[in-house]
Amino acid sequence: MKEVLIFAGVAVAAYMLLKGRDARAARTNEITNPALPGQIGYGWRYFSDGTAIDPNGNYYLKGAPIWSTSYDGVSVGGNYSNLVT
């Protein structure tokens, strides 16, 4: 009986975490980027929660880098590519 209660608690916690993540994703909208080729900002993607993605796939939150597609020599554990060279 104890194992069943633990399993049920873990299942409920996992459900609540996933539900919250989906709700946050649903509230975030992509903002249209009108920049044309050759203009500053071309290829960037902007979102209503302050997230931006550069043309190389690097993520920024309110101007601060939060995820990089390649190892930068400083970040540790942020993503798999930061752990291997």
N, C-alpha and C positions, 0 to 999 in steps of 0.2 A: 504494500500500500504506500509506503514511504517513497519508493522509486516512482510510482505512478504520479504522486503529487509533485515530485521534483521535475519529472518530464513535462507535466502539464504547465508548471510554472515557467520552464524554459521555453516551451512552445508559445505561451502567451507573450512572454517578453520579446521573443523573436518576431512575432506577428506585429506587436506594437512598434518595434523599431522599423520594420519594413513599411508599415502603414504610414509612419511619420515621414520616412524618406520619400515615399511616393507623393505625399501631400505637399512637401516642400518642392519637389520637382514639378508638380502641377502648377504651383504658384509662380514659377520662374518662366519668364517669356523671353524669347530672343528678340533683340532690338534690331531693326533693319539698319544695315550699314550702307549708306549711299555712296561711299568712296569708290571711285573708278580706278582702273589700272593706271599706275603712275602717281596716284595721289596718296598722301599720308593716310594710313589707316586701311588701305585696300587689303583685303584678305583676312582682316580681323573679324571675330564674332563677338558681339556684346550681348549681355543678358541683364534682365531687370534686377537681379540680386547683387549686381556689382561685379560679376564674373566676366572676364574677357579671355578669349583664346586667340593667340597670335597665329599667323600662317604656318608656323612650324609645329603647332600643337601644344605649346606651353600655356599653362593656365595662370591667370592672375586674378586676385580678389582685391578689389578696390585699389588697384595699382601695384600691389605687392605680389611677387611671384609665389605661387603655392604648389606648383607641380611642373616638372620639367621633363621633356622627352629624352634628355640625355644627361649623362653624369656631368656635374659641374664642379666636382672636387670639394664641395662644401656640404650639400644636402646628404643626410644619412637616413636611409629607411623610408624616404618619401615615396619611392616607387622602385620597381625591380631594376630599372636601368641605372638607378643610383647605386645599386649594390654590386653591379658588375661593370667591368670596363671593356 
